[in-house]
Amino acid sequence: MDLGEMMLSLWESTGIASSMWQNYVMMLISFVLFYLAIARKFEPLLLVPIAFGMLLANIPGAHDVLYESPLTTYTEVFDDNGALLGYEATYVRTGGLFYYLSKGVEWVIFPPLIFLGIGAMTDFGPLIANPKSLLLGAGAQLGIFVALALGFLAFDSAALAASVAIIGGADGPTAIYVTTVLGQTDSLGAIAIAAYSYMALIPAIQPPIMKLLTTKEERRIKMKQLRNVSRTEKIVFPIVVIVLCGLLLPSAIPLLGMLMLGNLLKECLVTDRLAQTASNGLCNVITILLGSCVGFKAYGEVFLNPNTLFIILLGLTAFAFGTAGGVLIAKFMNLFLKEKINPLIGSAGVSAVPMAARVSQIEGQKEVPDNYLLMHAMGPNVAGVIGSAVAAGILIAMFG
């Protein structure tokens, strides 16, 4: 081989030689996500792993190396008389890192484990103290079913419509779980990135909708302090929820079961080590792996197509209607309640914990600086977590 052929071979082995315009577009999108996460602090724990996975997938030539599937050859083995004894396996290559990591998504292992961590970090006290919050959490699932109806008109597959609709719950792990169980893995990257992006952009998306649907007087409503919830109530709650939901909707058990297990570990006070592991070490590791795998699914050649754009727009519609549904349910309840609800907490009924509750608090204090809505908003917020898991179970039962 002469020098010219060697240089040509070296050039062809570079990523630049095999790059496509889609790679560079997706790399630019990953840089935008890095900016939002690091400079603007929009949910960096979610966006940094997603953006880095997206960057890795779209570095020209890196995707095939990182996602290379294992290859095994089999050789026939005979005895001295020529009789076939069996086959000998020879491992030609072991497979790329993300080939194995992605199994946690494909086999729906990561989403329930995330719910375990969420449960161990969540205080259901505000929901127990104010059961009416369940209605707000249920109302905020409106976006899921509006998007489902629109999806029926837009997609040939009802399962794909259901997978896109779940974005309205503003819950990334739930969106991944439903999409995978319904077999829509080709659209998983677009659906997961839309769900996580809207979760991160809640401070930008929700306030205009909240202000549009409420009056200044409604935003100034102050709510009484919630009652204290006993330890017994907190221990009994996850057990009762999982029994009732399990009997009515078994398809929701993988998510709800792990959510309630995590919460029971936290509240029973005799499993502190397990609760701390679930809420810290385990949850952090799974967040890194899940986020990077989601980002890695956004491979430019597959991701950049008209269908992806429509999924993102329909997901935004679902999220907007979910926010509106929670606010409107609160306004409707106020027609019958003596002690009025500040409708701003209705927007927290989407299941993005605790981001949506923080937005309710911030918007309320813009009107009345000493109005503390955070704990009131946590009620519909955690109800939204349960609601999105129940909605996921319904969609799986209907279209699975």
Summary of the structure (lengths in Angstrom):
residues: 400
radius of gyration: 24.1
end to end distance: 57.1
largest distance: 93.9
contacts: 1494
relative contact order: 0.17
helix: 73%
strand: 4%
